[in-house]
Structure formats: structure tokens, C-alpha cells
Amino acid sequence: MLSKSQIKTITSLKQKKYRLQQGLFVAEGVKTINELLASQFSLQQLYTTNSFKIDANLETVVSEKELKKISFLKTPNTALAIFKIPEPKAINTNQLLVALDNVRDPGNLGTIIRLCDWFGITDLVCNIETVDCYNPKVVQATMGSITRVNVSYLNLTDFLKTTHMPIFGAFMEGDNIYKSQLPNKGILVLGNEANGISREIEQVITTKISIPRFGQLQSTESLNVATAAAILLSEFRRSER
């Protein structure tokens, strides 16, 4: 049976400050948990209605009612696990990177992490204002891809200023992505959902690129940032074929 103290500790991990204080994050769902268990992430404790047949000291079988008390989902899955946040890793700059400038929506970040995994992007760099990748909604949206993409938080402006690679920024007005010569090494910068790339970051962009609109009325304001990421990454990878 879960104690009040356990419930309080687990539910506090919904907030970033407590995740950072304790160095822990929550993952829900059998698929995501299995992906994390098979990775370098270290399990702190697993709460489940159906045993995973792992170390008994790390697994607590709970009732559906108890799981509902600690779940962050409207419809709880059959398992919730607490993992340790890993130590930061060095960024491999000898490849194509994705950089995020103030992306705030957890679903968007989770999808972008999945896209990085799909397109073989091993490093995703974010400015400090970007949503935390260990937010429960982000972890859920990655569907396990967080185990294969190194997400780093840093001063993005300083990072971009020190790189020797070309920096491509996604803008409404820029070079047509379908007519651009794209390298296999560089940095693709994506901006905030409402405001795009900030002025500060814009100043260090070497090439502005855009996805042209084909609708007759040309009235769509913009693409969702995760949708744009999918299209742009597809074009970068297609140029390698």
C-alpha cells in the first residue's frame, strides 16, 4: 500500500523544481517504461498493477485505485516508474543537430524528440526557456525516444556563436527548402510556437529557410513547430541520398 509520503513525493515530480531537486522523473506506460529499462537510465522505483518480473526491491505492485492517485494521465496506464535523471553528456557537433529556441509545448518537444530519433539526430540542444524534457507529458510523447536522443540545455546564443557549422533557421520568409542545397552537417534552429526564432538567435543564423505554402488562399498563418521539424528534417536527410 502506498503511503501519503510516497504519493506526495511522486506527484511532486510533475513540477520541474522538484524534479531538479530530487534528480528524478516519471514515466508512464508499459512501452515507455520497457524502453527506459532497456537503456542507460537507472530505475528508482516501479509501481505497477501487473508485475514486470524485475528486482523485487525496485517493484511495488499496486491496485488500480492506488495507481490513479499517482498517475498524471486522465486514464492511467498499468504502470508508472520513477527514473533518475542522467548526468549531462557531451554534445557531438560533428553531425546534423537540432536546436530549439523557446519551444514551450510539452507535446511539441516530445514529438520533436521522436523525430530526431527517427531521422538519426542524436543531439538536441535547447535554450533554458524551452520546456523540460523530463516533464511527464514530454516523456509520454517521446514514446521511448528520449532514451536515444541526448537533450542538452544551455545558453543557445553562446553555443551557436562558437560553432563553425552552418546554422539554418526556420522562418516564414526564407530560402525555399525544396530548392536549397543542404549539407549533412549543420544546425537546424526551430523557434517558439507563437513568436518563432528570437531576435537574438536570428542574428547568428547563417541561412534562413522556409517551407512554402501551396494553398490557393495562402491564409494559413504558420505550421506547428513539430510539423515543420518533420518536413525540414526529411529534406535534410533526403539530400544525403
C-alpha positions as CSV (number, residue, x, y, z in Angstrom):
1,M,0.0,0.0,0.0
2,L,1.3,3.4,-0.9
3,S,1.9,5.8,2.0
4,K,0.9,9.5,1.9
5,S,4.5,10.4,1.8
6,Q,5.2,8.3,-1.3
7,I,2.2,9.7,-3.0
8,K,3.3,13.3,-2.2
9,T,6.8,12.6,-3.4
10,I,5.7,11.1,-6.7
11,T,3.1,13.7,-7.5
12,S,5.6,16.5,-6.7
13,L,7.6,15.3,-9.8
14,K,5.1,17.0,-12.0
15,Q,6.9,20.2,-11.2
16,K,10.3,21.0,-12.7
17,K,11.8,22.4,-9.4
18,Y,11.1,19.1,-7.6
19,R,12.4,17.0,-10.5
20,L,15.7,19.0,-10.3
21,Q,15.8,18.9,-6.5
22,Q,15.4,15.1,-6.4
23,G,17.1,14.2,-9.7
24,L,14.1,12.1,-10.7
25,F,11.4,12.0,-13.3
26,V,8.2,10.0,-14.0
27,A,7.5,7.7,-17.0
28,E,4.1,6.0,-17.6
29,G,3.0,3.2,-19.8
30,V,4.5,-0.3,-20.4
31,K,6.1,0.6,-23.7
32,T,7.9,3.7,-22.5
33,I,9.0,2.0,-19.2
34,N,10.3,-1.0,-21.1
35,E,12.3,1.3,-23.4
36,L,13.8,3.1,-20.4
37,L,14.5,-0.2,-18.6
38,A,16.5,-1.4,-21.6
39,S,18.5,1.8,-21.8
40,Q,21.2,3.6,-19.7
41,F,18.5,5.2,-17.5
42,S,18.5,4.0,-13.9
43,L,15.3,2.9,-12.3
44,Q,14.4,4.3,-8.9
45,Q,11.1,2.5,-8.3
46,L,8.3,0.9,-10.4
47,Y,4.7,0.9,-9.4
48,T,2.5,-1.5,-11.4
49,T,-0.7,-3.4,-11.4
50,N,1.0,-6.3,-13.2
51,S,4.5,-7.4,-12.2
52,F,7.3,-6.7,-14.6
53,K,9.2,-9.6,-13.0
54,I,12.2,-7.4,-12.1
55,D,14.2,-6.9,-8.9
56,A,11.5,-7.1,-6.1
57,N,13.2,-4.2,-4.3
58,L,12.6,-2.0,-7.3
59,E,9.0,-3.0,-7.9
60,T,5.8,-2.3,-6.0
61,V,2.6,-3.9,-7.1
62,V,-0.3,-1.5,-6.5
63,S,-4.1,-1.5,-7.1
64,E,-5.7,0.4,-9.9
65,K,-7.1,2.8,-7.3
66,E,-3.6,3.5,-5.9
67,L,-2.1,3.9,-9.4
68,K,-4.7,6.5,-10.2
69,K,-3.6,8.6,-7.2
70,I,-0.1,8.9,-8.5
71,S,-0.7,9.0,-12.3
72,F,-0.5,12.2,-14.3
73,L,-2.8,10.7,-17.0
74,K,-6.6,11.2,-17.2
75,T,-6.8,7.4,-17.9
76,P,-3.9,5.8,-16.0
77,N,-2.0,3.0,-17.7
78,T,-1.0,-0.1,-15.8
79,A,2.4,1.1,-14.7
80,L,4.3,4.2,-13.5
81,A,8.0,4.3,-12.9
82,I,10.4,6.8,-11.3
83,F,13.8,7.1,-13.0
84,K,17.0,9.0,-12.2
85,I,17.8,12.0,-14.4
86,P,21.1,11.1,-16.0
87,E,24.2,13.3,-15.9
88,P,24.6,15.6,-18.9
89,K,26.6,14.2,-21.9
90,A,28.9,15.9,-24.2
91,I,27.4,17.1,-27.5
92,N,28.6,15.5,-30.7
93,T,28.9,18.5,-33.0
94,N,30.2,16.5,-35.9
95,Q,26.8,15.9,-37.4
96,L,23.4,17.4,-38.0
97,L,22.0,19.0,-34.9
98,V,18.6,20.4,-34.0
99,A,18.3,23.4,-31.7
100,L,15.2,24.7,-30.0
101,D,14.6,28.4,-29.1
102,N,11.9,28.8,-26.5
103,V,9.7,25.8,-27.5
104,R,7.1,25.7,-24.7
105,D,4.6,23.0,-25.5
106,P,5.4,19.5,-24.0
107,G,3.7,17.7,-26.8
108,N,5.7,19.6,-29.4
109,L,9.0,18.8,-27.6
110,G,8.1,15.1,-27.2
111,T,7.3,14.9,-30.9
112,I,10.5,16.6,-31.9
113,I,12.5,14.2,-29.8
114,R,10.7,11.3,-31.6
115,L,11.5,12.9,-35.0
116,C,15.2,13.3,-34.0
117,D,15.2,9.6,-33.2
118,W,13.6,8.7,-36.5
119,F,15.9,10.8,-38.6
120,G,19.1,9.8,-36.7
121,I,19.7,13.1,-34.9
122,T,21.5,12.0,-31.7
123,D,21.8,15.5,-30.1
124,L,19.1,18.1,-29.5
125,V,20.2,21.4,-27.9
126,C,17.7,23.7,-26.2
127,N,17.9,27.1,-24.6
128,I,17.0,27.2,-20.9
129,E,13.5,28.6,-21.6
130,T,12.5,25.5,-23.6
131,V,10.2,23.1,-21.8
132,D,12.0,20.5,-19.6
133,C,12.4,17.2,-21.5
134,Y,11.6,15.3,-18.2
135,N,8.2,16.9,-18.0
136,P,5.8,13.9,-17.7
137,K,3.9,15.0,-20.8
138,V,7.2,15.3,-22.8
139,V,8.4,11.8,-21.6
140,Q,5.0,10.3,-22.6
141,A,5.0,12.0,-26.0
142,T,8.5,10.7,-26.8
143,M,7.3,7.0,-26.6
144,G,10.8,5.9,-25.5
145,S,12.8,8.0,-28.0
146,I,14.2,10.0,-25.0
147,T,16.5,7.1,-24.4
148,R,18.2,7.6,-27.8
149,V,18.4,11.4,-28.1
150,N,20.7,13.4,-26.0
151,V,18.9,16.6,-24.9
152,S,21.1,19.4,-23.6
153,Y,20.0,22.7,-22.1
154,L,22.4,25.7,-22.5
155,N,22.9,29.3,-23.4
156,L,21.9,28.8,-27.1
157,T,23.2,32.1,-28.3
158,D,26.7,31.4,-26.9
159,F,26.6,27.8,-28.3
160,L,25.7,29.0,-31.8
161,K,28.3,31.8,-31.8
162,T,31.1,29.3,-31.1
163,T,30.1,26.7,-33.7
164,H,31.9,26.5,-37.1
165,M,28.9,24.7,-38.7
166,P,26.3,26.4,-40.9
167,I,23.2,27.5,-38.9
168,F,19.8,27.1,-40.6
169,G,16.8,28.9,-39.1
170,A,13.2,28.1,-39.9
171,F,11.3,31.3,-40.9
172,M,8.1,32.2,-42.7
173,E,10.3,34.1,-45.2
174,G,13.5,32.4,-46.3
175,D,15.0,30.2,-49.0
176,N,12.6,27.6,-50.3
177,I,13.6,24.4,-48.5
178,Y,12.8,22.3,-51.7
179,K,15.2,24.3,-53.8
180,S,18.1,24.6,-51.2
181,Q,21.4,22.7,-51.2
182,L,21.5,21.2,-47.7
183,P,24.6,19.9,-46.0
184,N,24.8,16.7,-43.9
185,K,26.4,18.6,-41.1
186,G,24.9,21.8,-39.6
187,I,22.4,23.1,-37.0
188,L,18.7,23.4,-37.7
189,V,17.1,26.0,-35.4
190,L,13.4,26.0,-34.6
191,G,11.6,28.7,-32.7
192,N,8.8,29.4,-30.3
193,E,5.3,28.3,-31.3
194,A,3.9,31.8,-31.2
195,N,6.8,34.1,-31.9
196,G,9.3,32.0,-33.9
197,I,13.0,32.4,-33.5
198,S,14.0,35.3,-31.2
199,R,15.9,38.4,-32.5
200,E,19.0,37.4,-30.5
201,I,19.2,34.0,-32.2
202,E,18.2,35.4,-35.6
203,Q,21.4,37.4,-35.6
204,V,23.6,34.3,-35.6
205,I,21.6,32.4,-38.2
206,T,23.7,32.0,-41.4
207,T,20.8,30.8,-43.7
208,K,17.1,31.4,-43.4
209,I,14.9,28.6,-44.8
210,S,11.2,28.2,-45.2
211,I,8.5,25.7,-46.2
212,P,6.4,27.3,-49.0
213,R,2.6,27.4,-48.8
214,F,0.7,25.8,-51.7
215,G,-2.9,26.6,-50.6
216,Q,-4.7,28.9,-53.0
217,L,-5.7,31.4,-50.4
218,Q,-2.3,31.4,-48.7
219,S,-4.0,32.3,-45.5
220,T,-2.6,29.7,-43.1
221,E,-0.6,31.7,-40.6
222,S,2.1,29.1,-39.8
223,L,2.9,25.4,-39.4
224,N,3.0,23.7,-36.0
225,V,6.7,23.6,-34.9
226,A,6.8,19.8,-34.7
227,T,5.2,19.5,-38.2
228,A,7.8,21.9,-39.6
229,A,10.5,19.9,-37.9
230,A,9.3,16.8,-39.7
231,I,9.3,18.4,-43.1
232,L,12.7,20.1,-42.7
233,L,14.5,17.1,-41.3
234,S,13.1,15.0,-44.1
235,E,14.6,17.4,-46.6
236,F,17.9,17.5,-44.9
237,R,18.1,13.7,-44.9
238,R,16.8,13.4,-48.5
239,S,19.8,15.5,-49.6
240,E,22.1,12.7,-48.4
241,R,20.5,10.1,-50.7
